[in-house]
Amino acid sequence: MMETELALALSARNWSDELHRFLADHGGARVRITAMGPEDLFGESFDVLLIDDICSFLTPRLVELVKASGREVVGVYDPAEFADGKDRLLECGVSDVVEAGAHPDEFLRVIARVARAVTTAALSESIPESPTPEISERRRQGVLAVGGPIGGTGSTEIAIGIAARLGEAGRRVVLVDGDETVPSIAQRLDLPIHPNIRTAIDILEHRTGPVSGVIHAVDPIGVLTGLPNVNDWSEVRPNQIVDLVGELTSVFDHVVVNVGSHIEALGFGGAHERFGISRRLLEIADRVIAVSLPTPVGIARTLGWLAEVDRLTGGTAVDLLVNRAPRDQFRRGELIEEITRTYQPASFGFMPTDDQVERAGWDGVLVARGRFKKALDRWVDRFVPEMAS
């Protein structure tokens, strides 16, 4: 008979070490992994997770994901330390509970009891690397990612303008600042930095209310501002952002995300991969809008950025908007020729320089009129007909 395979969430209490030693000496179950964070659980095969009420990464969402994969969760509590520990574990949805001071035999009885609920099919499977629906399912949900290379291309302004146009067309639209390098939508629209995307993730993880409750209203759209401090990027896992976007697609017709200019893979990977948030948002987008400047350096940087996007998305349609473009049609033709030598976007658009953009930025409002707005609105109406209809 196969031994039940366990995942133990790292604990400061003694039960974890004592149980591990007991199992090594007497058997009855086998510890497959000791998880220092939730990311350690995904991609691993086990039957039962043991986690205590003081674990820093215990959330109802984590329990939900583990149980949805066919595993069970046993909560461990110490009534002498926290009288409400058992209640908090049950509120998180754990399968069963056991006191931290119980003998290992009692742990095994509880483990055996919940392990009967683990299906035979689940025993041979691991929890998926991404605890979210497949990327192909995320596409078709109206997720637009807007970004561009370093150099101040104006991708944030483009993202705001696209969202506003969709909102004006009567669609329910939320604009999300997913730039983990230079989040700026809060400053651009004169919004408070709290609540923000981090607040929304906490609400989703702990099931404390609707995510829509932390979205700022900027008529005709909703806005979810970015990280309050760029140093917080390491505390947010990319898949949490993906989960959040998935939640938003159930409330809004379209989710427009502004992604960062840095999307290169730095090689170390993992749950806290640098630029992982922007990379994952690009992976799940059903449409990507790249923003470039009309200069030789700007075009070169954009082509490099687009190459990385292609590696990430595997063929998602990418539109290219040239911001602050020259009026001269000959020069625009030269820009198109230069770009199409190495890349063929799904569409081109040219956004003119407009003082109205600068004025709106100083006032913290949407661009209400001017050449920039007219050009961007025309592009949305022409090339995103399913969105603006």
Secondary structure, 3 states (H helix, E strand, C coil): CCCEEEEEECCCCCHHHHHHHHHHHHCCEEEEEEECCHHHCCCCCCCEEEEECCCCCCCHHHHHHHHHCCCEEEEEECCCCCCCHHHHHHHHCCCEEEECCCCHHHHHHHHHHHHCCCCHHHHCCCCCCCCCCCHHHHCCCCEEEEECCCCCCCHHHHHHHHHHHHHHCCCCEEEEECCCCCCCHHHHCCCCCCCCHHHHHHHHHHCCCCHHHHCEEECCEEEECCCCCHHHHHHCCHHHHHHHHHHHHCCCCEEEEECCCCCCCCCCCCCCCCCHHHHHHHHHCCEEEEEECCCHHHHHHHHHHHHHHHHHHCCCCEEEEEEEECCCHHHHHHHHHHHHCCCCCCCEEEEECCHHHHHHHHHCCCCCCCHHHHHHHHHHHHHCHHHHC
